[in-house]
Amino acid sequence: MLTMSSTHEMPALGWRSWVIGARELGTRLPMAAIEVLLRVGIASVFWKSGMTKLANWDLTLALFAKEYQVPVLPPEIAAYLATAAELTCPVLLVFGIGARFGAAALLGMTFVIQLFVYPDNWSEHLLWASILVYILTRGAGVISIDHLIYRWFLNRA
């Protein structure tokens, strides 16, 4: 027999069932879908940055010369490398072709940004790095060209 102490409370068994059901519902989202969301989400961050650099190349060069000041590399080379990475690696991630390579390149770029450009923005960089480390260590997932290539190699072996 279920009892309630007031008309606004749920019965104890009903509340427990609701919590268990809600938790189990969360586990039903396929990991493949989460992996696609992670890839597209992090790719969009870097793609937007690359497109912004292309939109005003003179400003980009000035930022690399005065604000970003990446050590060792001349500002012009750093600007070209960063823009190239921000426009090619996101494509690799979205389509899941060479995704680990793209993630590794963007992870390296994230470390450079964290260490030399915006060290106070560690929480955002930690988020980026977490997603990129996941892709680097686990791959792009089953909804990717990388997975199709892997399956093709398995079938030929």
OpenMM code with the backbone's topology and positions (N, CA, C; nanometers):
from openmm import Vec3, app, unit

residues = "MET LEU THR MET SER SER THR HIS GLU MET PRO ALA LEU GLY TRP ARG SER TRP VAL ILE GLY ALA ARG GLU LEU GLY THR ARG LEU PRO MET ALA ALA ILE GLU VAL LEU LEU ARG VAL GLY ILE ALA SER VAL PHE TRP LYS SER GLY MET THR LYS LEU ALA ASN TRP ASP LEU THR LEU ALA LEU PHE ALA LYS GLU TYR GLN VAL PRO VAL LEU PRO PRO GLU ILE ALA ALA TYR LEU ALA THR ALA ALA GLU LEU THR CYS PRO VAL LEU LEU VAL PHE GLY ILE GLY ALA ARG PHE GLY ALA ALA ALA LEU LEU GLY MET THR PHE VAL ILE GLN LEU PHE VAL TYR PRO ASP ASN TRP SER GLU HIS LEU LEU TRP ALA SER ILE LEU VAL TYR ILE LEU THR ARG GLY ALA GLY VAL ILE SER ILE ASP HIS LEU ILE TYR ARG TRP PHE LEU ASN ARG ALA".split()
positions = [
    Vec3(0.0835, -0.1182, 0.0000),
    Vec3(0.0000, 0.0000, 0.0000),
    Vec3(0.0883, 0.1249, 0.0000),
    Vec3(0.0589, 0.2158, -0.0898),
    Vec3(0.1348, 0.3397, -0.0996),
    Vec3(0.0641, 0.4483, -0.0212),
    Vec3(0.1412, 0.5249, 0.0523),
    Vec3(0.0830, 0.6359, 0.1262),
    Vec3(0.1561, 0.7625, 0.0905),
    Vec3(0.0859, 0.8721, 0.0991),
    Vec3(0.1454, 1.0021, 0.0712),
    Vec3(0.1199, 1.0907, 0.1905),
    Vec3(0.2214, 1.1723, 0.2266),
    Vec3(0.2053, 1.2595, 0.3420),
    Vec3(0.1306, 1.3873, 0.3062),
    Vec3(0.1340, 1.4263, 0.1806),
    Vec3(0.0560, 1.5424, 0.1377),
    Vec3(0.0109, 1.5176, -0.0050),
    Vec3(-0.0801, 1.5976, -0.0531),
    Vec3(-0.1338, 1.5780, -0.1877),
    Vec3(-0.0361, 1.6202, -0.2964),
    Vec3(0.0706, 1.6921, -0.2571),
    Vec3(0.1665, 1.7399, -0.3570),
    Vec3(0.2880, 1.6490, -0.3728),
    Vec3(0.3054, 1.5501, -0.2876),
    Vec3(0.4207, 1.4609, -0.2972),
    Vec3(0.3860, 1.3376, -0.3782),
    Vec3(0.4892, 1.2831, -0.4449),
    Vec3(0.4695, 1.1595, -0.5182),
    Vec3(0.4914, 1.0430, -0.4229),
    Vec3(0.4276, 0.9309, -0.4451),
    Vec3(0.4548, 0.8139, -0.3623),
    Vec3(0.6016, 0.7744, -0.3747),
    Vec3(0.6590, 0.7198, -0.2701),
    Vec3(0.8007, 0.6855, -0.2682),
    Vec3(0.8366, 0.5919, -0.3830),
    Vec3(0.7585, 0.4892, -0.4079),
    Vec3(0.7859, 0.3958, -0.5148),
    Vec3(0.7768, 0.4644, -0.6511),
    Vec3(0.6811, 0.5505, -0.6696),
    Vec3(0.6661, 0.6240, -0.7951),
    Vec3(0.7829, 0.7154, -0.8214),
    Vec3(0.8327, 0.7823, -0.7200),
    Vec3(0.9458, 0.8725, -0.7346),
    Vec3(1.0711, 0.7933, -0.7723),
    Vec3(1.0942, 0.6825, -0.7058),
    Vec3(1.2092, 0.5985, -0.7335),
    Vec3(1.2023, 0.5440, -0.8763),
    Vec3(1.0868, 0.5018, -0.9173),
    Vec3(1.0692, 0.4504, -1.0532),
    Vec3(1.0970, 0.5593, -1.1562),
    Vec3(1.0532, 0.6794, -1.1269),
    Vec3(1.0767, 0.7919, -1.2185),
    Vec3(1.2261, 0.8198, -1.2323),
    Vec3(1.2994, 0.8197, -1.1207),
    Vec3(1.4440, 0.8459, -1.1245),
    Vec3(1.5156, 0.7358, -1.2021),
    Vec3(1.4797, 0.6108, -1.1747),
    Vec3(1.5417, 0.4985, -1.2452),
    Vec3(1.5104, 0.5049, -1.3946),
    Vec3(1.3855, 0.5352, -1.4284),
    Vec3(1.3462, 0.5454, -1.5688),
    Vec3(1.4186, 0.6573, -1.6407),
    Vec3(1.4329, 0.7715, -1.5738),
    Vec3(1.5028, 0.8850, -1.6345),
    Vec3(1.6498, 0.8514, -1.6586),
    Vec3(1.7108, 0.7828, -1.5641),
    Vec3(1.8515, 0.7444, -1.5789),
    Vec3(1.8692, 0.6453, -1.6937),
    Vec3(1.7815, 0.5492, -1.7037),
    Vec3(1.7900, 0.4508, -1.8106),
    Vec3(1.7624, 0.5129, -1.9471),
    Vec3(1.6759, 0.6125, -1.9514),
    Vec3(1.6483, 0.6808, -2.0770),
    Vec3(1.7749, 0.7453, -2.1323),
    Vec3(1.8558, 0.8015, -2.0451),
    Vec3(1.9808, 0.8636, -2.0874),
    Vec3(2.0786, 0.7652, -2.1480),
    Vec3(2.0742, 0.6405, -2.1049),
    Vec3(2.1665, 0.5401, -2.1590),
    Vec3(2.1214, 0.4864, -2.2937),
    Vec3(2.0021, 0.5204, -2.3357),
    Vec3(1.9505, 0.4709, -2.4638),
    Vec3(1.9985, 0.5515, -2.5835),
    Vec3(2.0541, 0.6694, -2.5601),
    Vec3(2.1083, 0.7486, -2.6706),
    Vec3(2.2327, 0.6782, -2.7220),
    Vec3(2.2343, 0.6399, -2.8479),
    Vec3(2.3486, 0.5647, -2.8999),
    Vec3(2.4772, 0.6463, -2.8939),
    Vec3(2.5852, 0.5791, -2.8564),
    Vec3(2.7155, 0.6437, -2.8490),
    Vec3(2.7562, 0.7002, -2.9849),
    Vec3(2.7139, 0.6358, -3.0915),
    Vec3(2.7460, 0.6848, -3.2266),
    Vec3(2.6921, 0.8260, -3.2475),
    Vec3(2.5727, 0.8525, -3.1964),
    Vec3(2.5146, 0.9861, -3.2100),
    Vec3(2.5930, 1.0881, -3.1270),
    Vec3(2.6341, 1.0486, -3.0086),
    Vec3(2.7122, 1.1385, -2.9235),
    Vec3(2.8461, 1.1699, -2.9901),
    Vec3(2.9082, 1.0699, -3.0512),
    Vec3(3.0365, 1.0915, -3.1181),
    Vec3(3.0233, 1.1880, -3.2354),
    Vec3(2.9147, 1.1790, -3.3093),
    Vec3(2.8920, 1.2740, -3.4192),
    Vec3(2.8750, 1.4150, -3.3625),
    Vec3(2.7985, 1.4286, -3.2559),
    Vec3(2.7790, 1.5601, -3.1942),
    Vec3(2.9116, 1.6185, -3.1455),
    Vec3(2.9939, 1.5356, -3.0837),
    Vec3(3.1246, 1.5831, -3.0377),
    Vec3(3.2100, 1.6305, -3.1546),
    Vec3(3.2135, 1.5518, -3.2610),
    Vec3(3.2954, 1.5877, -3.3773),
    Vec3(3.2473, 1.7168, -3.4417),
    Vec3(3.1170, 1.7274, -3.4640),
    Vec3(3.0628, 1.8473, -3.5293),
    Vec3(3.0775, 1.9692, -3.4381),
    Vec3(3.0543, 1.9496, -3.3095),
    Vec3(3.0639, 2.0619, -3.2151),
    Vec3(3.2029, 2.1221, -3.2104),
    Vec3(3.3038, 2.0375, -3.1929),
    Vec3(3.4397, 2.0914, -3.1833),
    Vec3(3.4881, 2.1412, -3.3188),
    Vec3(3.4452, 2.0763, -3.4263),
    Vec3(3.4837, 2.1227, -3.5603),
    Vec3(3.4304, 2.2635, -3.5849),
    Vec3(3.3095, 2.2912, -3.5399),
    Vec3(3.2505, 2.4235, -3.5649),
    Vec3(3.3279, 2.5352, -3.4951),
    Vec3(3.3836, 2.5059, -3.3788),
    Vec3(3.4627, 2.6066, -3.3065),
    Vec3(3.5820, 2.6506, -3.3908),
    Vec3(3.6557, 2.5519, -3.4408),
    Vec3(3.7767, 2.5836, -3.5172),
    Vec3(3.7441, 2.6356, -3.6571),
    Vec3(3.6387, 2.5828, -3.7195),
    Vec3(3.5987, 2.6298, -3.8529),
    Vec3(3.5631, 2.7784, -3.8482),
    Vec3(3.4844, 2.8191, -3.7496),
    Vec3(3.4463, 2.9605, -3.7369),
    Vec3(3.5690, 3.0490, -3.7193),
    Vec3(3.6635, 3.0028, -3.6404),
    Vec3(3.7853, 3.0803, -3.6193),
    Vec3(3.8639, 3.0946, -3.7497),
    Vec3(3.8734, 2.9858, -3.8246),
    Vec3(3.9431, 2.9922, -3.9538),
    Vec3(3.8745, 3.0849, -4.0526),
    Vec3(3.7429, 3.0794, -4.0573),
    Vec3(3.6678, 3.1671, -4.1481),
    Vec3(3.6838, 3.3137, -4.1081),
    Vec3(3.6905, 3.3399, -3.9781),
    Vec3(3.7125, 3.4770, -3.9304),
    Vec3(3.8496, 3.5272, -3.9741),
    Vec3(3.9483, 3.4408, -3.9669),
    Vec3(4.0827, 3.4796, -4.0109),
    Vec3(4.0837, 3.5123, -4.1602),
    Vec3(4.0156, 3.4307, -4.2392),
    Vec3(4.0107, 3.4552, -4.3840),
    Vec3(3.9355, 3.5834, -4.4188),
    Vec3(3.8370, 3.6174, -4.3398),
    Vec3(3.7528, 3.7342, -4.3692),
    Vec3(3.8325, 3.8640, -4.3709),
    Vec3(3.9365, 3.8709, -4.2890),
    Vec3(4.0173, 3.9925, -4.2861),
    Vec3(4.1623, 3.9511, -4.2619),
    Vec3(4.2314, 3.9189, -4.3686),
    Vec3(4.3663, 3.8648, -4.3567),
    Vec3(4.4641, 3.9668, -4.2986),
    Vec3(4.4478, 4.0950, -4.3297),
    Vec3(4.5365, 4.1974, -4.2735),
    Vec3(4.5230, 4.2032, -4.1221),
    Vec3(4.4006, 4.1952, -4.0724),
    Vec3(4.3779, 4.1931, -3.9276),
    Vec3(4.4362, 4.0659, -3.8661),
    Vec3(4.4225, 3.9553, -3.9354),
    Vec3(4.4782, 3.8283, -3.8869),
    Vec3(4.6294, 3.8393, -3.8702),
    Vec3(4.6956, 3.8935, -3.9706),
    Vec3(4.8407, 3.9093, -3.9621),
    Vec3(4.8789, 4.0029, -3.8473),
    Vec3(4.8025, 4.1083, -3.8293),
    Vec3(4.8295, 4.2010, -3.7190),
    Vec3(4.8097, 4.1331, -3.5840),
    Vec3(4.7057, 4.0517, -3.5710),
    Vec3(4.6829, 3.9796, -3.4453),
    Vec3(4.7973, 3.8835, -3.4148),
    Vec3(4.8443, 3.8122, -3.5152),
    Vec3(4.9550, 3.7193, -3.4924),
    Vec3(5.0841, 3.7932, -3.4595),
    Vec3(5.1009, 3.9126, -3.5146),
    Vec3(5.2223, 3.9905, -3.4885),
    Vec3(5.2194, 4.0567, -3.3509),
    Vec3(5.1026, 4.1036, -3.3075),
    Vec3(5.0970, 4.1854, -3.1859),
    Vec3(5.0326, 4.1172, -3.0655),
    Vec3(4.9266, 4.0394, -3.0881),
    Vec3(4.8559, 3.9817, -2.9741),
    Vec3(4.8915, 3.8360, -2.9499),
    Vec3(4.8893, 3.7550, -3.0512),
    Vec3(4.9101, 3.6115, -3.0330),
    Vec3(5.0562, 3.5789, -3.0025),
    Vec3(5.1482, 3.6372, -3.0785),
    Vec3(5.2923, 3.6225, -3.0572),
    Vec3(5.3327, 3.4794, -3.0217),
    Vec3(5.3077, 3.3882, -3.1132),
    Vec3(5.3476, 3.2491, -3.0965),
    Vec3(5.4998, 3.2433, -3.1001),
    Vec3(5.5635, 3.1774, -3.0025),
    Vec3(5.7101, 3.1738, -3.0037),
    Vec3(5.7644, 3.0881, -3.1186),
    Vec3(5.8844, 3.1144, -3.1571),
    Vec3(5.9622, 3.0425, -3.2585),
    Vec3(5.9182, 3.0764, -3.4014),
    Vec3(5.7893, 3.0730, -3.4299),
    Vec3(5.7413, 3.0958, -3.5666),
    Vec3(5.7230, 3.2446, -3.5954),
    Vec3(5.7616, 3.2874, -3.7152),
    Vec3(5.7276, 3.4244, -3.7560),
    Vec3(5.5753, 3.4387, -3.7652),
    Vec3(5.5217, 3.5570, -3.7380),
    Vec3(5.3767, 3.5761, -3.7362),
    Vec3(5.3067, 3.5334, -3.8644),
    Vec3(5.3672, 3.5598, -3.9799),
    Vec3(5.3035, 3.5246, -4.1071),
    Vec3(5.2894, 3.3727, -4.1217),
    Vec3(5.3936, 3.3004, -4.0861),
    Vec3(5.3889, 3.1540, -4.0964),
    Vec3(5.2892, 3.0975, -3.9957),
    Vec3(5.2905, 3.1505, -3.8742),
    Vec3(5.1953, 3.1051, -3.7722),
    Vec3(5.0515, 3.1299, -3.8172),
    Vec3(5.0266, 3.2436, -3.8813),
    Vec3(4.8923, 3.2761, -3.9294),
    Vec3(4.8486, 3.1780, -4.0380),
    Vec3(4.9372, 3.1493, -4.1313),
    Vec3(4.9035, 3.0546, -4.2382),
    Vec3(4.8798, 2.9146, -4.1827),
    Vec3(4.9665, 2.8698, -4.0935),
    Vec3(4.9519, 2.7358, -4.0356),
    Vec3(4.8230, 2.7223, -3.9548),
    Vec3(4.7959, 2.8222, -3.8722),
    Vec3(4.6753, 2.8173, -3.7900),
    Vec3(4.5492, 2.8175, -3.8763),
    Vec3(4.5469, 2.9025, -3.9769),
    Vec3(4.4305, 2.9098, -4.0649),
    Vec3(4.4126, 2.7805, -4.1424),
    Vec3(4.5224, 2.7262, -4.1922),
    Vec3(4.5140, 2.5992, -4.2650),
    Vec3(4.4604, 2.4880, -4.1751),
    Vec3(4.5091, 2.4814, -4.0520),
    Vec3(4.4623, 2.3783, -3.9584),
    Vec3(4.3144, 2.3976, -3.9248),
    Vec3(4.2751, 2.5246, -3.9067),
    Vec3(4.1361, 2.5521, -3.8687),
    Vec3(4.0373, 2.5285, -3.9828),
    Vec3(4.0859, 2.5224, -4.1049),
    Vec3(3.9963, 2.4977, -4.2180),
    Vec3(4.0035, 2.3551, -4.2723),
    Vec3(4.1104, 2.2831, -4.2437),
    Vec3(4.1188, 2.1442, -4.2921),
    Vec3(4.0807, 2.0426, -4.1846),
    Vec3(4.1291, 2.0595, -4.0654),
    Vec3(4.1011, 1.9614, -3.9591),
    Vec3(3.9526, 1.9493, -3.9259),
    Vec3(3.8753, 2.0567, -3.9220),
    Vec3(3.7323, 2.0398, -3.8975),
    Vec3(3.6624, 1.9549, -4.0039),
    Vec3(3.7064, 1.9656, -4.1288),
    Vec3(3.6483, 1.8827, -4.2348),
    Vec3(3.6786, 1.7353, -4.2066),
    Vec3(3.8015, 1.7076, -4.1650),
    Vec3(3.8383, 1.5702, -4.1296),
    Vec3(3.7502, 1.5177, -4.0158),
    Vec3(3.7259, 1.6029, -3.9180),
    Vec3(3.6446, 1.5612, -3.8033),
    Vec3(3.4988, 1.5382, -3.8421),
    Vec3(3.4411, 1.6295, -3.9154),
    Vec3(3.2991, 1.6178, -3.9504),
    Vec3(3.2733, 1.4915, -4.0306),
    Vec3(3.3568, 1.4644, -4.1294),
    Vec3(3.3366, 1.3461, -4.2124),
    Vec3(3.3968, 1.2204, -4.1503),
    Vec3(3.4775, 1.2390, -4.0485),
    Vec3(3.5374, 1.1250, -3.9833),
    Vec3(3.6359, 1.0528, -4.0734),
    Vec3(3.7157, 1.1282, -4.1439),
    Vec3(3.8209, 1.0682, -4.2278),
    Vec3(3.9549, 1.1252, -4.1803),
    Vec3(4.0380, 1.0390, -4.1268),
    Vec3(4.1607, 1.0881, -4.0641),
    Vec3(4.1283, 1.1698, -3.9408),
    Vec3(4.0224, 1.1344, -3.8728),
    Vec3(3.9747, 1.2130, -3.7586),
    Vec3(4.0775, 1.2197, -3.6459),
    Vec3(4.1483, 1.1109, -3.6247),
    Vec3(4.2506, 1.1124, -3.5190),
    Vec3(4.3633, 1.2096, -3.5544),
    Vec3(4.4013, 1.2135, -3.6811),
    Vec3(4.5030, 1.3090, -3.7254),
    Vec3(4.4529, 1.4524, -3.7039),
    Vec3(4.3293, 1.4791, -3.7461),
    Vec3(4.2718, 1.6130, -3.7278),
    Vec3(4.2611, 1.6512, -3.5812),
    Vec3(4.2205, 1.5554, -3.4986),
    Vec3(4.2095, 1.5831, -3.3554),
    Vec3(4.3461, 1.6109, -3.2946),
    Vec3(4.4471, 1.5348, -3.3353),
    Vec3(4.5823, 1.5564, -3.2832),
    Vec3(4.6343, 1.6950, -3.3205),
    Vec3(4.6120, 1.7349, -3.4445),
    Vec3(4.6577, 1.8675, -3.4886),
    Vec3(4.5872, 1.9789, -3.4109),
    Vec3(4.4563, 1.9662, -3.3943),
    Vec3(4.3826, 2.0704, -3.3211),
    Vec3(4.4142, 2.0673, -3.1722),
    Vec3(4.4453, 1.9498, -3.1186),
    Vec3(4.4858, 1.9410, -2.9788),
    Vec3(4.6188, 2.0125, -2.9582),
    Vec3(4.7127, 1.9919, -3.0513),
    Vec3(4.8391, 2.0652, -3.0442),
    Vec3(4.8182, 2.2152, -3.0526),
    Vec3(4.7296, 2.2550, -3.1413),
    Vec3(4.6981, 2.3971, -3.1550),
    Vec3(4.6348, 2.4516, -3.0266),
    Vec3(4.5480, 2.3734, -2.9653),
    Vec3(4.4842, 2.4136, -2.8394),
    Vec3(4.5882, 2.4329, -2.7299),
    Vec3(4.6867, 2.3442, -2.7230),
    Vec3(4.7928, 2.3581, -2.6235),
    Vec3(4.8741, 2.4852, -2.6470),
    Vec3(4.9046, 2.5155, -2.7717),
    Vec3(4.9788, 2.6380, -2.8027),
    Vec3(4.8974, 2.7603, -2.7609),
    Vec3(4.7690, 2.7596, -2.7932),
    Vec3(4.6826, 2.8717, -2.7552),
    Vec3(4.6796, 2.8864, -2.6034),
    Vec3(4.6654, 2.7733, -2.5326),
    Vec3(4.6585, 2.7773, -2.3872),
    Vec3(4.7893, 2.8272, -2.3255),
    Vec3(4.9004, 2.7743, -2.3737),
    Vec3(5.0292, 2.8082, -2.3119),
    Vec3(5.0797, 2.9474, -2.3468),
    Vec3(5.0589, 2.9907, -2.4713),
    Vec3(5.1251, 3.1125, -2.5159),
    Vec3(5.0326, 3.2289, -2.5495),
    Vec3(4.9057, 3.2031, -2.5761),
    Vec3(4.8193, 3.3101, -2.6254),
    Vec3(4.7185, 3.3538, -2.5195),
    Vec3(4.6348, 3.2615, -2.4742),
    Vec3(4.5304, 3.2944, -2.3765),
    Vec3(4.5341, 3.1984, -2.2587),
    Vec3(4.6343, 3.2089, -2.1716),
    Vec3(4.6449, 3.1149, -2.0601),
    Vec3(4.5310, 3.1268, -1.9578),
    Vec3(4.4653, 3.2406, -1.9521),
    Vec3(4.3552, 3.2566, -1.8575),
    Vec3(4.2257, 3.1908, -1.9054),
    Vec3(4.2222, 3.1476, -2.0283),
    Vec3(4.1014, 3.0863, -2.0847),
    Vec3(4.1077, 2.9335, -2.0746),
    Vec3(4.1639, 2.8840, -1.9650),
    Vec3(4.1883, 2.7408, -1.9496),
    Vec3(4.0616, 2.6566, -1.9484),
    Vec3(3.9505, 2.7102, -1.8963),
    Vec3(3.8289, 2.6273, -1.8873),
    Vec3(3.7736, 2.5951, -2.0268),
    Vec3(3.7771, 2.6902, -2.1163),
    Vec3(3.7312, 2.6649, -2.2531),
    Vec3(3.8274, 2.5710, -2.3262),
    Vec3(3.9565, 2.5927, -2.3060),
    Vec3(4.0560, 2.5078, -2.3704),
    Vec3(4.0504, 2.3651, -2.3156),
    Vec3(4.0187, 2.3511, -2.1877),
    Vec3(4.0035, 2.2181, -2.1289),
    Vec3(3.8862, 2.1450, -2.1926),
    Vec3(3.7789, 2.2160, -2.2192),
    Vec3(3.6640, 2.1562, -2.2879),
    Vec3(3.7033, 2.1102, -2.4281),
    Vec3(3.7699, 2.1954, -2.5028),
    Vec3(3.8150, 2.1587, -2.6372),
    Vec3(3.9058, 2.0370, -2.6299),
    Vec3(4.0043, 2.0432, -2.5390),
    Vec3(4.1015, 1.9346, -2.5274),
    Vec3(4.0334, 1.8032, -2.4896),
    Vec3(3.9343, 1.8084, -2.4037),
    Vec3(3.8632, 1.6866, -2.3624),
    Vec3(3.7974, 1.6188, -2.4818),
    Vec3(3.7301, 1.6968, -2.5628),
    Vec3(3.6638, 1.6415, -2.6817),
    Vec3(3.7683, 1.5875, -2.7792),
    Vec3(3.8733, 1.6635, -2.8011),
    Vec3(3.9769, 1.6216, -2.8954),
    Vec3(4.0516, 1.4964, -2.8475),
    Vec3(4.0752, 1.4860, -2.7169),
    Vec3(4.1397, 1.3660, -2.6618),
    Vec3(4.0482, 1.2453, -2.6792),
    Vec3(3.9185, 1.2652, -2.6608),
    Vec3(3.8248, 1.1543, -2.6821),
    Vec3(3.8356, 1.1038, -2.8264),
    Vec3(3.8314, 1.1956, -2.9219),
    Vec3(3.8389, 1.1565, -3.0635),
    Vec3(3.9751, 1.0935, -3.0943),
    Vec3(4.0807, 1.1497, -3.0390),
    Vec3(4.2154, 1.0977, -3.0627),
    Vec3(4.2297, 0.9548, -3.0100),
    Vec3(4.1743, 0.9278, -2.8928),
    Vec3(4.1930, 0.7961, -2.8313),
    Vec3(4.0881, 0.6937, -2.8720),
    Vec3(3.9683, 0.7381, -2.9058),
    Vec3(3.8601, 0.6449, -2.9376),
    Vec3(3.8252, 0.6405, -3.0865),
    Vec3(3.8715, 0.7377, -3.1611),
    Vec3(3.8398, 0.7431, -3.3026),
    Vec3(3.7103, 0.8186, -3.3280),
    Vec3(3.6715, 0.8212, -3.4540),
    Vec3(3.5552, 0.8993, -3.4960),
    Vec3(3.4224, 0.8309, -3.4666),
    Vec3(3.4253, 0.7010, -3.4428),
    Vec3(3.3010, 0.6283, -3.4171),
    Vec3(3.2503, 0.5578, -3.5415),
    Vec3(3.1377, 0.4882, -3.5254),
    Vec3(3.0869, 0.4041, -3.6348),
    Vec3(3.0225, 0.4841, -3.7478),
    Vec3(2.9824, 0.6068, -3.7202),
    Vec3(2.9265, 0.6904, -3.8262),
    Vec3(3.0389, 0.7794, -3.8797),
    Vec3(3.1274, 0.7170, -3.9559),
    Vec3(3.2430, 0.7899, -4.0083),
    Vec3(3.3028, 0.7146, -4.1252),
    Vec3(3.3762, 0.7873, -4.2065),
    Vec3(3.4478, 0.7252, -4.3172),
    Vec3(3.5614, 0.6390, -4.2621),
    Vec3(3.6234, 0.6832, -4.1537),
    Vec3(3.7284, 0.6027, -4.0905),
    Vec3(3.6773, 0.4629, -4.0568),
    Vec3(3.5569, 0.4541, -4.0042),
    Vec3(3.4998, 0.3237, -3.9674),
    Vec3(3.4750, 0.2383, -4.0917),
    Vec3(3.4269, 0.2999, -4.1979),
    Vec3(3.4061, 0.2252, -4.3226),
    Vec3(3.5379, 0.1702, -4.3769),
    Vec3(3.6421, 0.2514, -4.3715),
    Vec3(3.7737, 0.2072, -4.4171),
    Vec3(3.8239, 0.0930, -4.3291),
    Vec3(3.8070, 0.1064, -4.1995),
    Vec3(3.8483, 0.0010, -4.1055),
    Vec3(3.7752, -0.1301, -4.1350),
    Vec3(3.6451, -0.1231, -4.1567),
    Vec3(3.5677, -0.2443, -4.1877),
    Vec3(3.6125, -0.3061, -4.3203),
    Vec3(3.6445, -0.2220, -4.4178),
    Vec3(3.6908, -0.2707, -4.5470),
    Vec3(3.8216, -0.3483, -4.5290),
    Vec3(3.9140, -0.2921, -4.4472),
    Vec3(4.0398, -0.3612, -4.4218),
    Vec3(4.0185, -0.4914, -4.3477),
    Vec3(3.9263, -0.4937, -4.2523),
    Vec3(3.8955, -0.6183, -4.1792),
    Vec3(3.8424, -0.7263, -4.2726),
    Vec3(3.7552, -0.6865, -4.3628),
    Vec3(3.6964, -0.7841, -4.4563),
    Vec3(3.7999, -0.8376, -4.5548),
    Vec3(3.8992, -0.7594, -4.5887),
    Vec3(4.0007, -0.8039, -4.6846),
    Vec3(4.1049, -0.8928, -4.6181),
    Vec3(4.1188, -0.8826, -4.4884),
    Vec3(4.2242, -0.9580, -4.4172),
    Vec3(4.1917, -1.1030, -4.3990),
] * unit.nanometer
topology = app.Topology()
chain = topology.addChain("A")
for resn in residues:
    res = topology.addResidue(resn, chain)
    for name in ("N", "CA", "C"):
        topology.addAtom(name, app.Element.getBySymbol(name[0]), res)
